[in-house]
Amino acid sequence: MIAGGGPAGAMLALLLARAGVQVTLLEKHADFLRDFRGDTIHPSTLQVLDELGLAEEFHRLPHRKTYNLELWTDDQVIQVALLTHLKAKYPYIAFVPQWDFLKLLTAAAQRYPSFRLVMEAEVVGLIRENGVVRGVRYRDAEGEHELRALLTVGADGRQSDVRRAAGLVPVERGAPMDAVWFRLPREQRDPKDTFLRVSAGHMMVAINRETYWQLAYLIPKGAYESLKAEGIETLRASVGTLLPFMARRAEGLKSFEEVGVLRVLLNRLRRWHRPGLLLIGDAAHAMSPVFGVGINLAVQDAVAAANLLAGPLLAGEVPESLLRRLQRRRMIPTVITQFAQRLVQNRLIGPALKGAPRRVRLPVSPARLPVVGALTRRFIGFGVLPEHVRSPVAGPATGPAPAAHP
């Protein structure tokens, strides 16, 4: 039983169903259509999709490929990573709406008879017997139900209901910022690549969505209410200061009803498991948006979990020692990635938001330095410990997958 239909939960459900494990995926919402969710699909995840035979179908989804990542300062444009130089089948980041990605995974899982998806199912408690978690209680439109399982997996995000019910509390690592998300129209003559714009007191991430820009204006932690109190004019002025070519378009922002806010968290559990229970993805480790790797770490957790647990689940026994082993494996990339995120937060984002970024003009972009460039693109593209699909395959899918998107 898996709670949470995000990237970790959907991928794990697909892999277990593919292995012949009876799996139920509970998703608390009626659909996957929530805006401003992470949607950067890195080469590591593209490789996993390829190994599952889903790469072609994925690339039919509306998406944009980004081959270069840039940092714009007041003085210069710095190339952070040239993914074109990455030795990989898919040397780019694909930006795709997360709801399309999730529908692709769950549609593929529905081809296997051992998979069941229950929408609008909110976990309200755990079933415990003799100190072992044996499933969950969940509520839907028809009332409250019990769902028993050999293993319960909490993949229900940074505000995990499963984690709360288990009494597990993550250790906060700190983040100096929150992100204000909104959209502005894109014009043909605009820059093509996704970039980060940095200036004294201001930072903006700009993601090219072909017909519009998805923008994330970074603000000091907890400052959203103050920004709202100043009025939408302040946000419009900040856009004009950072991105003059969008100043006129920013006048189209009429109110904060057109804006979303992401309360940035950076944390992780000391212990990801209890007898009969496992936490993965954001439920185990909330990642900062730095490097945009949250989805990809979640997918890697799911692949590692399926590789290790599919066989024991089929055999009817999952000792806690296996869950401990999985945590040891996935803790390595989690700790290293969060360390790198904290480094960027403390050395770049925090000082910039305080109005004191270091003004250093580089003679050459780091991405063009042989060793630094290779390490950076490898870290962003594949992470610290990329996983490959090694879980068993019970047999061919029973039929064509339902359409992955409207």
PyMOL commands that set and color helices and strands:
alter all, ss='L'
color gray80, all
select helices_A, chain A and resi 7-18+43-51+55-59+83-85+98-109+161-166+224-230+232-242+244-250+256-258+281-283+290-292+294-315+320-353+366-368+370-382
alter helices_A, ss='H'
color red, helices_A
select strands_A, chain A and resi 2-3+23-27+40-41+64-66+68-72+77-82+93-95+115-119+122-129+132-140+143-148+152-154+171-172+177-185+195-199+202-208+212-220+260-262+267-268+273-274+277-279
alter strands_A, ss='S'
color yellow, strands_A
deselect
rebuild
show_as cartoon
